Amino acid sequence: MKAWLALVKKEFRIGLPILLLAIVLFLVGLVIVTVATYRFGYAWDAVGIIGLAWGGGHFFFMAIYMLYSLGVERKRLHLWLHNPMHASGLLAAKLVTGTIYMIISLLIISIAAYVGGLHFVPFSDGTWFRIGMIAFLHVISFSIDFSVYVILAYIVFLLLERYMPAFLSGVSVFIGWWVFAYLYFGLLADSKFYYAITEWGKIDLGFVANSLQFDMDVRQAIVNFQGEDTFIYAGNYVIELITILIIYFIASWLLDKKVEV
């Protein structure tokens, strides 16, 4: 455990530039938009909008973080893989560190989104907070989910790089990614088999909105967005969790058995 915590400590140093970049870009954008809209009386609205947009953009935070962190390790791959720890532990240290950095960044951005949002969307403070918490958790989970696919793609890139130039490896992974996305997110996700294994555990969004005491405007927005079908399925979350766990362990196995020399 001590060895893994030491590894996490090292990851905090490696990944710090990504956290600083996310915060600095947000603050620069916040200042520019606020100054540009101040004289029109929409400064707080702009703060809320850029906070919401930048917060939603954190869907890509973990993917960017992992690409950067793995890119650093690529320059000294033999030293990183010389660690006696299993590859799953090496990758887990990066995921944990990146998640902590993402939470820190999102907390800072959420303040702007919350304060600014109160000025241009007529929800109560409590409703804004509850919506924010749901969005916060979903952005984190979806960002981690997407990053696992990116990890596998990068590990495949490292594997192919042993047999061909880096450029050709990158092109092969890029093409392979789109083929995989088409087969999995396109054909499979639209198949009867996929519906059969995911459409269970029905959750009524209207009931959830009532239970959390959302404002009527929020409940109406859900109806307008979803149409008459205001349900989502727990099965989608469970199957996706199983999928990324499988992908994670495939990536770890490849890193351990095929990339490590």
Residue pairs with C-beta under 8 A, 6 or more apart in sequence:
3 85
4 85
4 89
4 92
4 93
7 83
7 85
7 89
7 90
7 93
8 93
8 96
8 97
10 93
11 69
11 93
11 94
11 96
11 97
11 98
12 97
12 100
14 69
14 72
14 97
15 65
15 68
15 69
15 94
15 97
15 98
15 101
16 101
17 68
18 61
18 64
18 65
18 68
18 69
18 98
18 101
19 101
19 104
19 105
22 58
22 61
22 105
23 105
23 108
26 50
26 54
26 105
26 108
26 109
26 112
29 50
29 54
30 47
30 50
30 51
30 112
33 46
33 47
33 49
33 50
34 43
34 46
34 47
36 46
37 43
37 45
37 46
44 115
44 116
44 119
44 120
45 116
45 119
45 120
46 116
47 112
47 115
47 116
48 112
48 113
48 114
48 115
48 116
48 117
48 118
48 119
48 120
48 121
49 116
49 120
50 112
50 116
51 109
51 110
51 111
51 112
51 113
51 114
51 115
51 116
51 117
52 113
52 117
54 109
55 106
55 109
55 110
55 113
55 135
55 136
55 139
56 135
56 139
58 102
58 105
58 106
58 109
58 139
58 140
58 143
59 139
59 142
59 143
59 146
60 143
60 146
61 98
61 101
61 102
61 105
61 143
62 95
62 98
62 99
62 102
62 143
62 144
62 146
62 147
62 150
63 143
63 146
63 147
63 150
65 94
65 98
65 101
65 102
65 147
66 94
66 95
66 98
66 147
66 150
66 151
66 154
67 150
67 154
69 94
69 97
69 98
70 94
70 151
70 154
73 80
74 158
77 158
77 259
78 261
80 90
81 87
81 90
81 255
81 259
81 260
81 261
83 90
86 252
86 256
87 251
87 252
87 253
87 255
87 256
87 260
88 248
88 249
88 252
90 255
91 151
91 248
91 251
91 252
91 255
95 144
95 147
98 147
99 140
99 144
102 140
102 143
103 140
106 136
106 139
106 140
110 132
110 136
113 132
114 128
114 129
114 132
117 123
117 128
118 125
118 128
121 128
122 215
122 217
123 131
123 215
123 217
123 218
124 215
126 213
127 213
127 214
127 215
127 218
130 212
130 213
130 214
131 214
131 218
144 244
145 240
145 244
148 244
148 247
148 248
148 251
149 244
149 247
151 247
151 248
151 251
152 247
152 248
152 250
152 251
152 254
153 173
153 176
153 177
154 173
155 251
155 254
155 255
155 259
156 173
156 176
156 254
157 169
157 170
157 173
158 255
158 259
159 254
159 258
159 259
160 168
160 169
160 172
160 173
161 169
162 259
162 261
164 172
188 194
197 235
197 239
198 233
198 235
198 236
198 238
198 239
199 233
199 235
200 233
200 234
200 235
201 233
201 234
201 235
201 238
202 231
202 232
202 233
202 234
203 231
203 232
203 233
203 234
204 230
204 231
205 222
205 226
205 230
205 231
205 232
206 219
206 222
206 223
206 230
209 218
209 219
209 222
210 219
222 230
223 230
